[in-house]
Amino acid sequence: MGRQREHGRPLPGGFRPSQHLGDKEARGAAHRALQKRTASHSDERSREQLIGLTGSADLDALNELIEQDLRQRIGARALRPKRGEGVDPAALVPIVADVTRRLEKFGIHPFLMSGTLLGFIRNGTFLEYDHDVDLGILPDVEMSSVERALAGSELELTVEADGLWLLAVHSSGLHIDFFKHELQDDRFWHSTRIHSWWNTPFGLQALEAKGHRWWIPDDPARYLDENYGEWEAPVAFYDMSFDTPNRTYRPTADAVRHLYLACVRGLDNGDRWMVESATRELRDAFGIDATKHLAESPLLNDD
């Protein structure tokens, strides 16, 4: 662990009074000093040390300390810069509504799906922290028809994933993903270069929201159950590659590399969950079995 600094002075890396102060009076004095410090200057290091010095005799106080500390840590983590800036829901409404109307003129009903549908059902609009818009295309519509309908609009179109995914970039910089759904084995499937997802077949219904008409699956709760499991409340640290119940991996080089890089990042960052998740998916989806090496290594015994 690297050395930390406080007020310009180096501190021993990882020093914890709870581990080094064996004398009861010394621990008590340190506890009182930390209580005084955290009352006037609540930093993560002091709170962590105070938690370490609070014993079972004062369990209620310890529980309160831990709750306060986690609340502040979570709040601080949430304020860190995110990847990109997300989207402005108010700015999205007219853009996506215009795209919907253009396609409707050609008899095409693009429907809100994935995180875009989740936002409308749970919050009544687009998700603020999302970075794109997801629109679905039913199996009876060819993607070439979507391309023709959007010709001349403010969208730059790129066909991906063997024609199953149309990436549209608006002049504002907004990305709109159109996913062609296919009926296979009594399920609707849509894909990227890396993932495929299934849903129970559905029809469409209209949803009036934000002054416009949108199209959504006719059983949105079932759709969201299949996509997210528990979706009624937001989930912190959600990872599409591992947390989506109806997700599979396509047999492509992109998918293998995606999981390989996730494993590498986990090893570099000491993220045990990421390493184990990625190695299991590599084994189950592609027969690349590093889990036995992981189990035999000292990593899983490193407490």
Secondary structure, DSSP 8 states (H G I E B T S, - for coil): ---EEETTEEE-TT--HHHH--SHHHHHHHHHHHHHHHHH---HHHHHHHHHH--GGGHHHHHHHHHHHHHHHHHHHHTS--SS----HHHHHHHHHHHHHHHHTTT---EE-HHHHHHHHHHSS--TT--EEEEEE-TTS-HHHHHHHHTTSSEEEEEEGGGTEEEEEETTS-EEEEEE-EEETTEEEEE-SSEEEEE----EEEEEETTEEEEEESSHHHHHHHHHSS-SS--TT--HHHH-TTEEE-SSHHHHHHHHHHHHHHHHHT-HHHHHHHHHHHHHHH----HHHHHHSGGGG--
